[in-house]
């Protein structure tokens, strides 16, 4: 286990020592981007048991894919760094079709509001994480920079919609417990914890990854320890009042972060009763409304308060297929 080499490091060396010499003078881009835990930096020795090893994505000019692929694949060594070298580990593609298959659009052109709405967070993270080893075609760095984060008004919209999700469920842990449904109370607490973790990442300009790596990404945020303690405590709490108290700690912290971002007018970050009921909430709609009031782009202002595909769909089969994600976003639009 101690001899494990992270996939990004392995693939960087694989490109320099093996793939780059095989490409000769062919103009190309090379990177480790796209799907894979090593792209996000979450791989461990456990990752090496399947679909893992030295790999590089090579981008070439139109019309050159088949010739370059055949030339490289026919000369690959049987192993590198102690791992088998499989031809699919060197993927050769044109950037435009590759990006459209992954994202549903080509980021080298104008990225529209609908493009942003239909692009899953996991996919955006996969394109903007990892590493570019070589940018000989001059397109990789620019495309990645353009997707690094949402335009300001789209960011406000995404944050607002995340607050809407919190507003819709923040009273449920107490209400469910009040009628003797402690399991339902815990379930709603878990959903709120997930939404607060995602909100925290979005506030820090990080695309939330899918469930397996959400906690890992959250822990990497500087200053997240106390918030993490409150969220973890809410999940471990034995009764709804303790859950509520710890959720309120979390609410106040994320409210403070939003106010420090300066994206909209300041919002009172104190918790309050849910109407006349004995449940304390943050009042998530107040934050959503403040954010949307600061949006100037009419295309963003006209959007329904449902957010991106990740905020209104939890289907892996829908989110991991760009055509389905775009169809879903268009239908909700």
Secondary structure, 3 states (H helix, E strand, C coil): CCCCCCHHHHHHHHHHHHHHHHHCCCCCEEEECCCCHHHHCCCCHHHHHCCCCCCEEEECCCCCHHHHHHHHHCCCCCEECCEECCHHHEEEECHHHHHHHHHCCCCCCCCCHHHHHHCCHHHHHHHHCCEEEEECCCCHHHHHHHHCCCCHHHHHHHHHHHHHHHHHHCCHHHHHHHCCCHHHHHHHHHHHHHHHHHHHHHHCCCCCCCHHHHHHHHHCCCCCHHHHHHHHHHHHCCCHHHHHHHHHHHHHHHHHHHHHHCCCCCCCCCCEEECCEEEEECCHHHHHHHHHHCCCCHHHHCCCCCCCHHHHCCCHHHHCCHHHHHHHHHHHC
